[in-house]
Amino acid sequence: MKRLILLMLIALVLLSGCEDKKPTPTEEPPVPVKEVLEIHVISLGKADGILLICDGETMLIDAGLTEHGSVITEYLKNHNVTKLNYAVVTHGDKDHVGGMAEILKNFPVGKMILSPKKENSPEYVSMTKAVNDTNTPWEYATLLTEYKLGGAKLTVLAPGKKALEKGDDNDSSIVFRLEYKGRTALLMGDALTRTEKEMRDNGYTLKAEVIKIGHHGKNDATTKKFIKEVAPQYAVITCSSEEPAEADALNVLRAFSVEVYRTDERGTVTFFTDGTKWEVGTER
């Protein structure tokens, strides 16, 4: 009898071991972040809105006029942007700060970076109110401060002391030099010749393969000495058919065989690189 009971217990153990066991669910592997830098110069007429995407992180530099807030919001959503690591206001002119209040209402922002020169315009006041209402951390840009965006580094090269003391609103523009895996770009905001000279006098490294031209291609920026030192391969100009880039700036770029992209002619211009070379895409 004991032997029979023992055999029955062994049989039960063997049968239980043969029961189908549900596989333990496993988590989906994370989607790898594509290692690439994108510079989107959004077509807004004579106004600036530049989206940087690098290794999955994002920065918006300027937000055009007030009415451009919805345009930029839609553009960011169409490119799967749900939050911004940084939002930058290069200076207080309405064609750079106007849409930023709406951006802050639609996207969480890790940090705001502002030009040291404050403004009292309705657009600037609206932006600062949105910063406070959303409790967004912020700071003024200071020379040679470095910001990391994925694998990219952005270094503040302007505004300098002379530009802030003697220049106008445009000379208070933040200027970034961007580096990513050996590829380089210079983002000039509305900086004028005073800032160009001050950066050269300070001995900064200015050489860059891509340059976003200062002040919408007007004649009060983009000198021969400056472009010679930068030695860009590509230039992009934010302008409109009503206020196009002007002859002096265009002639300087032609003199140095720079390939020029204008938003009034090409629409939104996007530069892509994985670190090997630049690719350029246009809206039309």
C-alpha positions in Angstrom: 0.0 0.0 0.0 2.8 2.4 0.9 4.5 1.6 -2.4 1.3 2.3 -4.3 0.8 5.7 -2.6 4.4 6.6 -3.3 4.0 5.7 -7.0 0.8 7.9 -7.2 2.6 10.9 -5.7 5.5 10.5 -8.2 2.9 10.4 -11.0 1.2 13.5 -9.8 4.5 15.4 -9.7 5.4 14.3 -13.2 2.0 15.3 -14.5 2.2 18.7 -12.9 5.5 19.2 -14.5 4.0 18.5 -17.9 1.3 21.2 -17.6 1.6 24.1 -20.0 3.2 27.1 -18.4 2.4 30.6 -19.6 5.6 32.3 -20.8 6.7 35.2 -18.7 5.9 38.4 -20.6 9.0 40.3 -21.7 9.2 44.0 -22.2 9.6 45.4 -25.7 13.2 46.4 -26.3 13.6 50.2 -26.4 13.6 51.8 -29.8 17.2 53.0 -30.4 17.7 56.7 -30.8 19.0 57.5 -34.2 22.3 59.3 -33.9 21.9 62.3 -36.1 21.8 66.1 -35.9 19.0 68.0 -37.7 18.8 71.8 -38.1 15.4 72.9 -39.2 15.2 76.5 -40.4 11.5 77.0 -40.5 10.0 79.2 -43.2 8.3 82.1 -41.4 9.2 85.0 -43.8 11.4 87.6 -42.2 11.4 85.9 -38.8 13.3 83.2 -37.0 12.3 79.8 -35.8 15.0 77.1 -35.7 14.5 73.6 -34.4 17.5 71.5 -33.5 17.1 67.8 -33.0 20.1 65.8 -31.9 20.2 62.2 -30.7 16.6 62.5 -29.5 17.0 65.8 -27.7 15.5 69.1 -28.9 16.1 72.9 -28.8 14.0 75.7 -30.3 15.8 78.9 -31.1 13.4 81.8 -31.5 9.7 81.5 -32.3 8.9 84.2 -34.9 6.0 86.6 -34.7 3.0 86.1 -32.4 1.0 84.6 -35.3 3.8 82.1 -35.9 3.3 80.4 -32.5 0.6 78.0 -34.0 2.7 77.4 -37.1 5.7 76.3 -35.1 3.6 74.3 -32.7 2.2 72.3 -35.6 5.7 71.9 -37.1 7.1 70.5 -33.9 4.2 68.1 -33.5 4.5 66.9 -37.0 8.2 66.1 -36.2 7.1 64.1 -33.1 8.4 66.7 -30.6 6.5 66.4 -27.3 8.9 68.4 -25.1 11.9 70.8 -25.5 15.1 70.4 -23.7 15.8 74.1 -24.4 14.0 77.1 -25.8 16.1 80.1 -26.7 15.1 83.7 -27.3 18.2 85.2 -29.1 16.9 88.8 -28.5 13.7 90.7 -27.8 12.6 91.7 -31.3 9.0 90.7 -32.0 10.0 88.5 -35.0 12.0 86.3 -32.7 10.1 86.3 -29.4 6.5 86.7 -30.6 5.4 83.0 -30.7 7.3 81.8 -27.7 4.5 82.3 -25.2 2.3 79.8 -27.2 5.2 77.4 -27.4 5.6 77.4 -23.6 1.9 76.7 -23.3 2.0 73.7 -25.6 5.3 72.0 -24.7 7.2 71.5 -21.4 10.6 73.1 -21.6 13.6 72.0 -19.6 15.3 75.4 -19.6 14.8 78.8 -21.2 17.9 80.7 -22.4 17.5 84.5 -22.8 19.6 87.3 -24.2 21.0 89.5 -21.3 19.2 92.5 -22.7 15.6 92.7 -21.4 12.7 94.3 -23.4 9.4 95.8 -22.6 7.5 95.0 -25.7 4.1 93.3 -25.5 5.6 90.1 -27.1 8.4 90.0 -24.6 6.2 90.6 -21.6 3.8 87.8 -22.9 6.8 85.4 -23.1 8.0 86.2 -19.6 4.5 85.8 -18.2 4.3 82.3 -19.9 7.7 81.4 -18.4 6.4 82.3 -14.9 3.0 80.6 -15.4 4.6 77.4 -16.5 7.4 77.5 -13.8 10.0 77.1 -16.6 13.6 77.3 -15.4 15.5 80.1 -17.2 18.8 81.9 -17.3 20.6 84.6 -19.2 23.2 83.5 -21.8 26.7 84.2 -20.7 29.8 84.1 -22.9 31.5 80.8 -23.5 28.8 78.8 -21.6 28.3 75.4 -23.2 25.1 73.5 -23.6 24.8 69.8 -24.4 22.1 68.6 -26.8 22.5 64.9 -27.3 26.0 64.5 -28.6 26.2 68.1 -29.8 27.8 71.1 -28.0 26.5 74.7 -28.4 28.9 77.4 -27.2 27.7 81.0 -26.6 29.9 83.4 -28.5 27.7 86.6 -28.2 26.5 89.0 -27.1 29.7 90.5 -25.9 30.3 93.4 -23.6 30.8 96.0 -26.4 27.7 94.9 -28.3 25.5 95.1 -25.2 26.9 98.5 -24.2 27.0 100.2 -27.7 24.8 98.1 -30.0 21.1 98.1 -30.7 18.6 95.3 -30.0 20.0 93.2 -32.9 23.5 93.3 -31.4 22.2 91.8 -28.2 21.5 88.6 -30.1 22.8 85.3 -28.7 25.2 83.6 -31.2 25.8 79.8 -30.9 28.6 77.8 -32.4 27.5 74.2 -32.7 29.7 71.1 -32.9 28.6 67.6 -33.6 31.0 64.7 -34.4 33.3 67.1 -36.3 30.5 68.9 -38.1 30.1 72.6 -37.3 27.5 75.4 -37.6 27.2 79.0 -36.6 23.8 80.4 -35.6 23.9 84.2 -35.7 20.4 85.4 -34.7 20.2 89.0 -35.8 23.8 89.8 -34.9 25.3 92.7 -36.9 28.8 93.8 -37.9 29.6 95.1 -34.4 29.1 91.6 -33.0 31.0 90.0 -35.9 34.0 92.2 -35.2 33.9 91.6 -31.4 33.9 87.8 -31.9 36.9 88.1 -34.2 38.7 90.4 -31.8 38.0 88.0 -29.0 39.9 85.3 -30.9 37.0 82.8 -30.9 37.0 79.8 -33.2 34.4 80.9 -35.8 35.1 78.4 -38.6 31.9 76.6 -39.4 30.6 74.6 -42.4 27.0 75.9 -42.0 26.1 79.5 -41.1 22.7 81.0 -40.4 23.2 84.5 -41.6 22.6 87.4 -39.2 19.7 89.9 -39.5 17.9 88.2 -42.4 20.6 88.9 -45.0 20.5 92.7 -44.5 23.5 94.8 -45.5 24.3 95.7 -41.9 25.8 92.2 -41.3 27.9 89.6 -43.1 31.2 91.4 -43.8 34.0 90.0 -46.0 36.4 89.7 -43.1 33.8 87.7 -41.1 32.8 85.3 -43.8 36.5 84.7 -44.7 37.1 83.7 -41.2 34.0 81.5 -40.9 34.7 79.9 -44.3 31.3 78.3 -44.6 30.2 75.8 -47.2 26.5 76.5 -46.8 24.5 79.6 -45.7 20.9 79.9 -44.9 18.9 83.2 -44.8 15.5 83.8 -43.2 13.8 86.4 -45.3 10.6 87.1 -47.2 9.8 88.1 -50.8 8.7 91.5 -49.4 11.9 91.9 -47.5 14.5 89.7 -49.3 18.2 89.4 -48.6 20.1 92.4 -49.7 22.8 92.7 -52.4 25.8 93.4 -50.2 25.4 90.3 -48.1 24.6 88.1 -51.1 27.7 89.4 -53.0 29.9 88.6 -50.0 28.6 85.1 -49.9 29.0 84.7 -53.7 32.6 86.0 -53.5 33.5 83.1 -51.2 31.5 80.5 -53.2 29.1 79.8 -50.4 26.0 77.7 -51.3 23.1 79.9 -50.3 19.6 78.7 -49.2 16.9 81.4 -48.7 13.6 80.7 -47.1 11.8 83.1 -49.4 13.0 80.9 -52.3 13.2 77.4 -50.8 10.8 77.4 -47.9 11.9 75.5 -44.8 15.6 74.4 -45.1 16.9 71.5 -43.1 20.5 70.4 -42.6 21.1 66.7 -41.6 24.3 65.0 -40.5 25.3 61.8 -38.9 28.8 63.2 -38.5 30.2 62.2 -41.9 28.8 65.0 -44.1 25.9 67.4 -44.4 22.7 66.7 -46.4 20.4 69.6 -47.2 16.6 69.3 -47.7 14.2 72.0 -48.8 10.4 72.4 -48.7 10.1 73.2 -52.4 
